[in-house]
């Protein structure tokens, strides 16, 4: 044992980083990053098509939903026809 590790052992302090605690932190970090990505996709509108497909399959199981390009074009057309002035 080196002098530093003896001092650390005497104080009850681990001499190095614990691999167990790092292994426990990794899933929490991954979950946090996944949640951040989900929030970012919601913020940018990227998840809108996914929500459309989920709702369409639930409410209209008898036919296929629009493709992503068709849906984005329909959304853009709707936005162009329905301009909001932000009032009322």
C-alpha positions as CSV (number, residue, x, y, z in Angstrom):
1,X,0.0,0.0,0.0
2,X,1.3,3.5,-0.8
3,X,1.3,6.3,1.6
4,X,-1.7,8.0,0.0
5,X,-3.8,4.9,-0.1
6,X,-3.0,4.1,3.5
7,X,-4.1,7.6,4.5
8,X,-7.2,7.3,2.5
9,X,-7.9,3.8,3.9
10,X,-7.4,5.2,7.4
11,X,-10.0,7.9,6.9
12,X,-12.5,5.5,5.4
13,X,-12.2,7.1,2.0
14,X,-11.9,4.9,-1.1
15,X,-8.5,5.2,-2.8
16,X,-10.1,5.3,-6.3
17,X,-13.4,5.8,-8.1
18,X,-15.9,3.1,-7.3
19,X,-16.9,1.1,-10.4
20,X,-20.1,0.1,-8.8
21,X,-21.3,3.7,-8.3
22,X,-20.3,4.5,-11.9
23,X,-22.2,1.5,-13.1
24,X,-25.2,2.7,-11.2
25,X,-24.9,6.3,-12.6
26,X,-24.7,5.2,-16.2
27,X,-28.4,4.1,-16.6
28,X,-29.6,7.3,-14.9
29,X,-27.4,9.3,-17.3
30,X,-28.8,7.5,-20.3
31,X,-32.4,8.0,-19.1
32,X,-31.7,11.7,-18.5
33,X,-30.2,12.1,-22.0
34,X,-33.1,10.2,-23.5
35,X,-35.6,12.5,-21.7
36,X,-33.6,15.6,-22.9
37,X,-33.8,14.3,-26.5
38,X,-37.5,13.7,-26.2
39,X,-38.0,17.3,-24.8
40,X,-35.9,18.7,-27.6
41,X,-37.9,16.8,-30.3
42,X,-41.1,18.2,-28.8
43,X,-39.7,21.7,-28.6
44,X,-38.6,21.7,-32.3
45,X,-41.7,19.9,-33.5
46,X,-39.8,16.9,-34.8
47,X,-42.0,14.5,-32.8
48,X,-45.3,15.8,-34.3
49,X,-45.4,13.2,-37.1
50,X,-44.8,10.4,-34.5
51,X,-47.7,11.7,-32.5
52,X,-49.9,11.8,-35.7
53,X,-49.0,8.2,-36.6
54,X,-49.8,7.0,-33.1
55,X,-53.2,8.8,-33.0
56,X,-54.0,7.8,-36.6
57,X,-53.4,4.1,-35.9
58,X,-55.5,4.2,-32.7
59,X,-58.4,6.1,-34.3
60,X,-58.3,4.8,-37.9
61,X,-56.9,1.3,-37.9
62,X,-58.7,0.5,-41.2
63,X,-56.2,2.4,-43.4
64,X,-52.6,3.5,-43.4
65,X,-51.5,6.9,-42.2
66,X,-49.9,9.5,-44.6
67,X,-46.2,9.2,-45.2
68,X,-43.9,11.6,-43.4
69,X,-43.4,13.8,-46.5
70,X,-47.2,13.9,-47.2
71,X,-47.9,14.8,-43.6
72,X,-45.3,17.6,-43.4
73,X,-46.6,19.0,-46.8
74,X,-50.2,18.9,-45.5
75,X,-49.1,20.6,-42.3
76,X,-47.3,23.3,-44.2
77,X,-50.3,23.9,-46.5
78,X,-52.6,24.1,-43.5
79,X,-50.3,26.7,-41.8
80,X,-50.2,28.7,-45.1
81,X,-54.0,28.8,-45.4
82,X,-54.6,29.5,-41.7
83,X,-52.4,32.4,-40.8
84,X,-52.8,33.6,-37.2
85,X,-52.4,37.2,-36.3
86,X,-51.9,36.3,-32.7
87,X,-54.9,38.3,-31.6
88,X,-57.8,36.8,-29.7
